[in-house]
Amino acid sequence: MEIIKTITLILYMGGDVSEHTAFEKISKCLKAKRTIERNLYKKSQSVRYSCENKTVEVSKNKDGSSYIVRIVE
């Protein structure tokens, strides 16, 4: 496992972190956020997406792709 700083799309539900996904560029994160907000979730007080620069712990899948294990910061 490795600790890196990356742009992270975070789903907050009821004020708590529910899901998170790493992106290489802020533009790709913001594009994904807009797509999700337009297509999946209607505006709700309890659901919020945010692109943030976070320090995260990552690990590798069997196929070599990385995934976030936890947010360190």
MIFI-690258 format. One record per residue (C-alpha): residue number from 1; x, y, z; residue in one letter. Coordinates in steps of 0.001 Angstrom, whole numbers. Layout:
<rec NUM,<X,Y,Z>,A>,
...
***
This chain:
<rec 1,<0,0,0>,M>,
<rec 2,<1083,3507,-753>,E>,
<rec 3,<58,6984,444>,I>,
<rec 4,<-378,9647,-2259>,I>,
<rec 5,<-2048,13038,-2747>,K>,
<rec 6,<-4742,13005,-5438>,T>,
<rec 7,<-7923,14687,-6660>,I>,
<rec 8,<-10792,12734,-5123>,T>,
<rec 9,<-14506,12779,-5966>,L>,
<rec 10,<-16259,12285,-2635>,I>,
<rec 11,<-19917,11402,-2067>,L>,
<rec 12,<-21218,12784,1221>,Y>,
<rec 13,<-24501,11313,2463>,M>,
<rec 14,<-25936,12834,5603>,G>,
<rec 15,<-22618,14623,6205>,G>,
<rec 16,<-20529,11414,6214>,D>,
<rec 17,<-18218,10140,3458>,V>,
<rec 18,<-20026,7335,1663>,S>,
<rec 19,<-17872,6745,-1452>,E>,
<rec 20,<-14713,8111,-3047>,H>,
<rec 21,<-12938,7833,-6410>,T>,
<rec 22,<-9500,9148,-7475>,A>,
<rec 23,<-8862,11248,-10603>,F>,
<rec 24,<-5632,12500,-12177>,E>,
<rec 25,<-7016,15915,-13193>,K>,
<rec 26,<-9503,18278,-11559>,I>,
<rec 27,<-11247,18720,-14937>,S>,
<rec 28,<-12068,14985,-15136>,K>,
<rec 29,<-13334,15006,-11554>,C>,
<rec 30,<-15585,18009,-12187>,L>,
<rec 31,<-16912,16425,-15402>,K>,
<rec 32,<-17821,13222,-13519>,A>,
<rec 33,<-19456,15274,-10756>,K>,
<rec 34,<-21602,17215,-13258>,R>,
<rec 35,<-22652,14003,-15027>,T>,
<rec 36,<-23665,12342,-11764>,I>,
<rec 37,<-25592,15375,-10522>,E>,
<rec 38,<-27469,15717,-13831>,R>,
<rec 39,<-28316,12055,-14341>,N>,
<rec 40,<-28402,10197,-11051>,L>,
<rec 41,<-29303,12350,-8098>,Y>,
<rec 42,<-31781,15131,-7793>,K>,
<rec 43,<-30766,18011,-5582>,K>,
<rec 44,<-31031,16807,-2023>,S>,
<rec 45,<-29929,18224,1303>,Q>,
<rec 46,<-28482,14878,2407>,S>,
<rec 47,<-26498,14036,-793>,V>,
<rec 48,<-23502,16110,-1904>,R>,
<rec 49,<-20586,15480,-4276>,Y>,
<rec 50,<-17272,17293,-3940>,S>,
<rec 51,<-13930,17235,-5806>,C>,
<rec 52,<-11181,17666,-3215>,E>,
<rec 53,<-7401,17351,-3065>,N>,
<rec 54,<-6893,14573,-480>,K>,
<rec 55,<-4114,12399,882>,T>,
<rec 56,<-5225,8797,411>,V>,
<rec 57,<-3964,5268,896>,E>,
<rec 58,<-4070,3276,-2331>,V>,
<rec 59,<-3634,-394,-3165>,S>,
<rec 60,<-3462,-2372,-6408>,K>,
<rec 61,<-6018,-4810,-7822>,N>,
<rec 62,<-4907,-8098,-9365>,K>,
<rec 63,<-5121,-6447,-12796>,D>,
<rec 64,<-2725,-3665,-11693>,G>,
<rec 65,<-5269,-861,-11393>,S>,
<rec 66,<-5215,1288,-8261>,S>,
<rec 67,<-8058,1926,-5851>,Y>,
<rec 68,<-8477,4054,-2726>,I>,
<rec 69,<-8400,2078,520>,V>,
<rec 70,<-9038,5050,2817>,R>,
<rec 71,<-8730,8806,3077>,I>,
<rec 72,<-5769,9647,5340>,V>,
<rec 73,<-6319,13385,5683>,E>,
***
